[in-house]
Amino acid sequence: MNQTSQTAAGAPAAPAPGNPRRGRLIGVALIVIVALAGYAAYWYLHARFFEHTDDAYVSSDLVQITSEVAGTVIALHVDDTQHVERGQPLLELDPADAEVAMATAQAELARSVRQVRGVFSQAEGLKAQIRERQVALAAAQADLRRRQISANDGSVSAEELQHAKDQVAQLSAALNVSNESLTTTQAQISGTQIETNPQVLAAASKVREVALALKRTRINAPVAGVVARRGVQIGARIAAGTPLLAVVPLDQAWVDANFKEVQLPRMRIGQPVELQADLYGGDVVYHGKIAGLGAGSGSAFALLPAQNASGNWIKIVQRVPVRIALDPNELAQHPLRVGLSMKAEVDLHDTSGSLVASQVRAQSQRTAISEDHDNVIDARIAQIIADNAGLPGGAGGGHAAP
């Protein structure tokens, strides 16, 4: 028994069991440290190069359609939500007044051509008259010289000699009158033909003006898009400049993303942007690029800007609109509507772009122009001139001013 006690006393003591709670805390701490380190690495290597906002909305041009002439609406071809192509008729005004004005302008052009034609003829008549009076004056002067010679030997009376002098003076004065009349006439037609005479050009311009007013009684779509805000009704009497409806070119829509001012320092023109629309959810991703940064915050351009120098002041983080151009192909596959909510995430890796956009659109906007109408009017004017000039070949022929 003593041996057993000694053996037990001499044997080493067994280690005390560890604290399990402490081990779990250490494990949790290691996990937190690893997670923080991973997030720090993720932020440093990736997340810090992206800025995100859900304060973004679809925008587009709102092409206001107005009438350039007064008139009564006699036809309405479109309605709200309808898609129209560029140049498609939208509505028509009563053309009766414009047609009457057109007939008057054409008659005035014809009258002007005939009047100018008469001036050209008058100039030719004055030339013939001058030649006739020059011949008569020369004959009278020769007769006067013979009488003066005969008067020296008394064969011609003083009275007859005086009559010869009076005849020369009379014919000389008549010749001067004809020369002055020719000068006045030539001043009206000098350096012109019938079709280039200022009086005819003014009448032709009036025809073009009235033709333009007649053309404007038919209002066509200046761009392709969707009709919105139609306020005009059939039979309405409208004045020039009255807003009638709007056309929204949805195929040229963009996104205005409002970023906080602290998110802007590294944003540059041309940086890629990924966007999602609440309309389609996360299944559809748009790929755009920054097209421009706003010139100021929204409050700076508000109708009633904030006056921070008056009253109590509370600092509010301002937002600046950033314009994001969308990919036309993606926009065609998944159309958007003006005002829809979007989420935008900007990739800031490339900061070599400009801070100010030199050009936002790829090409300038232009409305539809009908050159065929101008050609038709020019041909009509030329025909009126030819019909009233009375010359072979029309349009004034070779009737040039002397």
C-alpha positions as CSV (number, residue, x, y, z in Angstrom):
1,M,0.0,0.0,0.0
2,N,2.9,2.3,0.7
3,Q,4.4,1.4,-2.6
4,T,1.2,2.2,-4.3
5,S,1.1,5.5,-2.6
6,Q,4.6,6.4,-3.6
7,T,4.0,5.4,-7.2
8,A,0.9,7.7,-7.2
9,A,2.8,10.4,-5.5
10,G,5.7,10.2,-7.9
11,A,3.6,10.2,-11.1
12,P,3.1,13.5,-13.0
13,A,-0.2,15.2,-12.5
14,A,-2.7,15.2,-15.6
15,P,-3.2,18.7,-17.3
16,A,-6.3,20.6,-16.4
17,P,-9.0,20.8,-19.1
18,G,-8.9,24.2,-21.3
19,N,-11.6,26.9,-21.3
20,P,-14.0,26.3,-24.3
21,R,-15.5,29.8,-24.3
22,R,-12.1,31.4,-24.7
23,G,-11.4,29.3,-27.7
24,R,-14.7,30.2,-29.3
25,L,-14.0,33.9,-28.8
26,I,-10.6,33.6,-30.3
27,G,-12.1,31.8,-33.3
28,V,-14.8,34.4,-33.8
29,A,-12.1,37.2,-33.5
30,L,-10.0,35.5,-36.2
31,I,-13.0,35.2,-38.5
32,V,-13.9,38.9,-38.0
33,I,-10.3,39.9,-38.6
34,V,-10.1,37.8,-41.8
35,A,-13.5,39.2,-42.9
36,L,-12.4,42.8,-42.3
37,A,-9.1,42.2,-44.0
38,G,-10.9,40.6,-47.0
39,Y,-13.4,43.5,-47.2
40,A,-10.5,46.0,-46.9
41,A,-8.7,44.2,-49.8
42,Y,-12.0,44.1,-51.8
43,W,-12.6,47.8,-51.2
44,Y,-9.0,48.8,-52.0
45,L,-8.7,46.7,-55.1
46,H,-12.3,46.9,-56.5
47,A,-15.1,48.7,-54.6
48,R,-13.4,52.1,-54.3
49,F,-13.4,52.4,-58.1
50,F,-17.2,52.3,-58.3
51,E,-19.8,54.9,-57.4
52,H,-23.5,53.9,-57.2
53,T,-26.8,55.8,-57.0
54,D,-30.4,54.9,-57.2
55,D,-31.4,58.6,-57.7
56,A,-31.4,58.3,-61.5
57,Y,-34.2,58.7,-64.0
58,V,-34.8,58.3,-67.7
59,S,-34.9,61.6,-69.7
60,S,-35.4,62.5,-73.3
61,D,-36.1,65.4,-75.6
62,L,-39.6,66.8,-75.6
63,V,-40.1,68.1,-79.1
64,Q,-42.9,70.7,-78.8
65,I,-45.1,70.9,-81.9
66,T,-46.5,74.4,-82.6
67,S,-48.1,76.0,-85.5
68,E,-46.2,78.7,-87.5
69,V,-49.4,80.1,-89.0
70,A,-52.9,80.7,-87.7
71,G,-55.8,78.6,-88.9
72,T,-58.5,76.1,-88.1
73,V,-57.7,72.4,-87.5
74,I,-59.5,70.4,-90.2
75,A,-57.7,67.0,-89.8
76,L,-55.9,65.3,-86.9
77,H,-54.0,62.2,-87.8
78,V,-52.4,61.1,-84.5
79,D,-53.1,60.7,-80.8
80,D,-51.3,60.2,-77.5
81,T,-49.1,57.1,-77.2
82,Q,-48.9,56.7,-81.0
83,H,-45.5,56.2,-82.6
84,V,-44.8,58.5,-85.6
85,E,-42.0,58.5,-88.1
86,R,-40.0,61.6,-89.1
87,G,-42.0,63.5,-91.7
88,Q,-45.3,61.8,-91.0
89,P,-48.4,64.1,-91.1
90,L,-49.7,65.1,-87.7
91,L,-52.5,67.5,-88.4
92,E,-53.8,69.9,-91.1
93,L,-55.1,73.5,-91.0
94,D,-57.7,75.0,-93.3
95,P,-55.7,76.1,-96.4
96,A,-58.4,78.4,-97.9
97,D,-56.8,81.7,-96.7
98,A,-53.4,80.6,-97.8
99,E,-54.6,79.5,-101.2
100,V,-56.3,82.9,-101.8
101,A,-53.1,84.6,-100.8
102,M,-51.2,82.3,-103.2
103,A,-53.4,83.2,-106.1
104,T,-53.0,86.9,-105.3
105,A,-49.2,86.6,-105.1
106,Q,-49.0,84.8,-108.4
107,A,-51.1,87.5,-110.1
108,E,-48.9,90.2,-108.7
109,L,-45.8,88.3,-110.0
110,A,-47.4,88.2,-113.5
111,R,-48.2,91.9,-113.3
112,S,-44.7,92.8,-112.2
113,V,-43.2,90.8,-115.1
114,R,-45.4,92.5,-117.6
115,Q,-44.6,95.9,-116.1
116,V,-40.9,95.3,-116.3
117,R,-41.3,94.0,-119.8
118,G,-42.9,97.3,-120.6
119,V,-40.0,99.2,-119.1
120,F,-37.6,97.2,-121.3
121,S,-39.8,98.0,-124.4
122,Q,-39.9,101.7,-123.3
123,A,-36.2,101.8,-123.2
124,E,-36.0,100.5,-126.8
125,G,-38.6,103.0,-127.9
126,L,-36.7,105.9,-126.3
127,K,-33.5,104.8,-128.1
128,A,-35.4,104.9,-131.4
129,Q,-36.9,108.3,-130.6
130,I,-33.4,109.7,-129.7
131,R,-32.0,108.5,-133.0
132,E,-34.9,110.1,-134.9
133,R,-34.5,113.4,-133.0
134,Q,-30.7,113.3,-133.6
135,V,-31.4,113.0,-137.3
136,A,-33.9,115.9,-137.2
137,L,-31.6,118.0,-135.2
138,A,-28.7,117.4,-137.6
139,A,-30.9,118.4,-140.5
140,A,-32.1,121.5,-138.7
141,Q,-28.5,122.5,-137.9
142,A,-27.5,122.0,-141.5
143,D,-30.4,124.1,-142.7
144,L,-29.5,126.8,-140.2
145,R,-26.0,127.0,-141.5
146,R,-27.2,127.4,-145.1
147,R,-29.5,130.2,-144.0
148,Q,-26.7,131.9,-142.1
149,I,-24.6,131.9,-145.3
150,S,-27.5,133.1,-147.4
151,A,-28.3,135.8,-144.9
152,N,-25.0,137.5,-145.6
153,D,-26.0,138.4,-149.2
154,G,-29.6,139.2,-148.2
155,S,-31.3,136.3,-149.9
156,V,-32.8,135.1,-146.5
157,S,-34.8,137.3,-144.3
158,A,-34.0,137.8,-140.7
159,E,-37.3,136.3,-139.7
160,E,-36.7,133.1,-141.6
161,L,-33.2,132.9,-140.1
162,Q,-34.8,133.3,-136.6
163,H,-37.2,130.5,-137.3
164,A,-34.4,128.2,-138.3
165,K,-32.6,129.0,-135.0
166,D,-35.8,128.3,-133.0
167,Q,-36.2,125.0,-134.8
168,V,-32.7,123.9,-133.8
169,A,-33.3,125.0,-130.2
170,Q,-36.6,123.1,-130.1
171,L,-35.2,119.9,-131.5
172,S,-32.1,120.1,-129.1
173,A,-34.4,120.5,-126.1
174,A,-36.5,117.5,-127.3
175,L,-33.4,115.4,-127.7
176,N,-32.3,116.3,-124.1
177,V,-35.7,115.3,-122.8
178,S,-35.5,112.0,-124.6
179,N,-32.0,111.4,-123.2
180,E,-33.1,112.1,-119.7
181,S,-36.1,109.8,-120.1
182,L,-33.8,107.0,-121.3
183,T,-31.5,107.6,-118.3
184,T,-34.4,107.3,-115.9
185,T,-35.6,104.1,-117.6
186,Q,-32.2,102.6,-117.8
187,A,-31.8,103.2,-114.0
188,Q,-34.7,100.8,-113.4
189,I,-33.4,98.0,-115.6
190,S,-29.6,98.5,-115.8
191,G,-27.6,95.3,-115.4
192,T,-30.8,93.1,-115.2
193,Q,-33.0,90.9,-117.2
194,I,-36.7,90.4,-116.7
195,E,-36.3,87.5,-114.3
196,T,-33.5,89.3,-112.3
197,N,-35.1,92.7,-112.1
198,P,-35.6,93.7,-108.4
199,Q,-39.3,94.3,-108.9
200,V,-39.8,90.8,-110.3
201,L,-37.6,89.3,-107.6
202,A,-39.7,91.0,-104.9
203,A,-42.9,89.6,-106.4
204,A,-41.3,86.1,-106.6
205,S,-40.2,86.3,-103.0
206,K,-43.8,87.1,-102.0
207,V,-44.9,84.0,-103.9
208,R,-42.4,81.9,-102.0
209,E,-43.5,83.4,-98.7
210,V,-47.2,82.6,-99.4
211,A,-46.2,79.1,-100.6
212,L,-44.4,78.6,-97.4
213,A,-47.5,79.6,-95.4
214,L,-49.6,77.2,-97.5
215,K,-47.1,74.4,-96.8
216,R,-47.2,75.1,-93.1
217,T,-50.9,74.3,-93.0
218,R,-49.8,70.7,-93.0
219,I,-47.7,70.0,-89.9
220,N,-45.4,67.0,-90.0
221,A,-43.4,65.2,-87.3
222,P,-39.9,66.8,-87.2
223,V,-38.5,63.6,-85.5
224,A,-39.5,60.0,-85.0
225,G,-41.0,59.3,-81.6
226,V,-44.1,58.8,-79.5
227,V,-46.9,61.4,-79.3
228,A,-47.5,62.9,-75.9
229,R,-49.4,65.8,-74.3
230,R,-51.8,66.3,-77.3
231,G,-54.0,69.3,-76.4
232,V,-55.3,70.2,-79.9
233,Q,-58.8,69.2,-81.0
234,I,-60.4,69.0,-84.4
235,G,-62.1,72.2,-85.4
236,A,-60.1,74.4,-83.0
237,R,-59.0,77.8,-84.1
238,I,-55.3,78.2,-83.2
239,A,-52.9,81.1,-83.4
240,A,-49.3,81.0,-84.5
241,G,-47.1,79.6,-81.8
242,T,-49.8,77.7,-80.0
243,P,-48.5,74.4,-78.5
244,L,-50.4,71.6,-80.0
245,L,-48.7,68.3,-78.9
246,A,-45.3,66.9,-78.2
247,V,-43.2,64.1,-79.8
248,V,-40.8,62.2,-77.5
249,P,-37.9,60.5,-79.4
250,L,-37.5,57.5,-77.0
251,D,-34.8,56.0,-79.2
252,Q,-32.6,58.9,-78.1
253,A,-33.3,58.7,-74.4
254,W,-30.6,59.1,-71.8
255,V,-30.3,58.8,-68.0
256,D,-29.8,61.7,-65.5
257,A,-28.1,60.2,-62.5
258,N,-27.9,62.5,-59.4
259,F,-24.7,61.8,-57.5
260,K,-23.7,63.3,-54.3
261,E,-21.0,65.9,-54.5
262,V,-18.6,63.7,-52.6
263,Q,-18.9,61.1,-55.3
264,L,-17.9,63.4,-58.2
265,P,-14.1,64.0,-57.8
266,R,-13.0,61.1,-59.9
267,M,-15.8,61.1,-62.5
268,R,-14.8,61.8,-66.0
269,I,-16.4,62.0,-69.5
270,G,-16.5,58.6,-71.2
271,Q,-16.4,56.4,-68.1
272,P,-18.5,53.2,-68.4
273,V,-21.7,52.9,-66.5
274,E,-23.9,49.9,-65.8
275,L,-27.6,50.6,-65.3
276,Q,-30.7,48.7,-64.3
277,A,-34.3,49.9,-64.7
278,D,-36.9,49.1,-62.1
279,L,-39.2,48.4,-65.1
280,Y,-37.2,45.3,-66.0
281,G,-35.4,44.5,-62.7
282,G,-31.9,43.0,-62.5
283,D,-32.5,40.7,-65.5
284,V,-31.7,43.6,-67.9
285,V,-28.4,45.5,-67.6
286,Y,-27.8,48.6,-69.8
287,H,-24.2,49.7,-70.6
288,G,-23.7,53.4,-71.0
289,K,-21.1,56.1,-70.8
290,I,-20.9,59.4,-69.0
291,A,-21.7,62.0,-71.6
292,G,-21.6,65.1,-69.4
293,L,-21.6,66.5,-65.8
294,G,-24.2,69.1,-64.8
295,A,-23.1,72.7,-64.5
296,G,-24.5,72.9,-60.9
297,S,-26.7,71.2,-58.4
298,G,-30.4,71.0,-58.8
299,S,-31.1,73.5,-56.1
300,A,-28.9,76.1,-57.9
301,F,-31.2,76.0,-60.9
302,A,-34.5,75.7,-59.0
303,L,-37.3,78.2,-59.6
304,L,-36.7,79.5,-56.1
305,P,-33.1,78.9,-55.3
306,A,-32.2,78.4,-51.6
307,Q,-30.9,81.4,-49.8
308,N,-28.4,80.0,-47.3
309,A,-27.4,83.4,-46.0
310,S,-30.8,84.1,-44.5
311,G,-32.3,82.5,-41.4
312,N,-31.1,79.3,-39.8
313,W,-28.8,77.1,-42.0
314,I,-28.5,73.4,-42.1
315,K,-25.9,71.8,-44.4
316,I,-27.3,69.4,-46.9
317,V,-25.2,67.2,-49.2
318,Q,-25.9,68.5,-52.7
319,R,-26.4,66.3,-55.7
320,V,-25.3,67.1,-59.3
321,P,-26.9,65.5,-62.3
322,V,-24.6,63.4,-64.5
323,R,-25.8,62.6,-68.0
324,I,-25.4,59.0,-69.1
325,A,-25.7,58.1,-72.7
326,L,-27.2,54.7,-73.4
327,D,-26.4,52.0,-76.0
328,P,-28.9,52.5,-78.9
329,N,-29.0,48.7,-79.6
330,E,-29.8,47.9,-75.9
331,L,-32.4,50.7,-75.9
332,A,-34.1,49.3,-79.0
333,Q,-34.3,45.8,-77.4
334,H,-35.6,47.1,-74.1
335,P,-37.3,50.5,-74.6
336,L,-37.6,52.9,-71.7
337,R,-40.0,55.6,-70.9
338,V,-39.3,59.1,-69.7
339,G,-39.2,59.4,-65.9
340,L,-38.6,55.7,-65.1
341,S,-36.3,55.0,-62.1
342,M,-32.9,53.6,-62.7
343,K,-29.9,52.4,-60.7
344,A,-26.5,53.5,-62.0
345,E,-23.0,52.3,-61.1
346,V,-20.0,54.2,-62.6
347,D,-16.6,52.5,-63.2
348,L,-13.9,55.0,-62.1
349,H,-10.8,53.0,-63.1
350,D,-10.0,55.2,-66.1
351,T,-9.7,58.9,-65.0
352,S,-8.1,60.1,-68.2
353,G,-11.2,61.7,-69.6
354,S,-12.2,65.4,-69.5
355,L,-14.3,67.0,-66.8
356,V,-16.2,69.1,-69.3
357,A,-18.0,67.6,-72.3
358,S,-17.0,69.2,-75.7
359,Q,-19.9,67.4,-77.5
360,V,-22.7,65.5,-75.9
361,R,-24.6,64.2,-79.0
362,A,-22.9,62.2,-81.7
363,Q,-24.6,64.5,-84.3
364,S,-26.6,67.7,-84.3
365,Q,-30.4,67.5,-84.4
366,R,-32.1,68.6,-87.6
367,T,-35.8,68.7,-88.5
368,A,-37.2,67.2,-91.7
369,I,-36.8,69.6,-94.7
370,S,-38.7,69.1,-97.9
371,E,-36.5,70.3,-100.8
372,D,-39.0,69.0,-103.3
373,H,-41.5,71.7,-102.3
374,D,-38.9,74.4,-102.9
375,N,-38.2,73.0,-106.4
376,V,-41.9,72.9,-107.2
377,I,-42.3,76.6,-106.2
378,D,-39.2,77.6,-108.2
379,A,-40.5,75.8,-111.2
380,R,-43.9,77.6,-110.8
381,I,-42.3,81.0,-110.5
382,A,-40.1,80.4,-113.6
383,Q,-43.2,79.3,-115.6
384,I,-45.1,82.5,-114.6
385,I,-42.2,84.6,-115.7
386,A,-41.9,82.7,-119.0
387,D,-45.7,83.0,-119.7
388,N,-45.7,86.8,-119.1
389,A,-42.3,87.8,-120.5
390,G,-43.5,87.2,-124.1
391,L,-40.1,86.0,-125.2
392,P,-39.0,82.8,-127.0
393,G,-37.4,80.3,-124.6
394,G,-39.2,81.8,-121.6
395,A,-37.7,83.3,-118.4
396,G,-36.8,86.5,-120.1
397,G,-34.8,85.0,-122.9
398,G,-32.0,87.4,-123.9
399,H,-33.9,90.6,-123.0
400,A,-31.0,92.3,-121.2
401,A,-30.9,96.0,-120.2
402,P,-28.8,98.3,-122.4
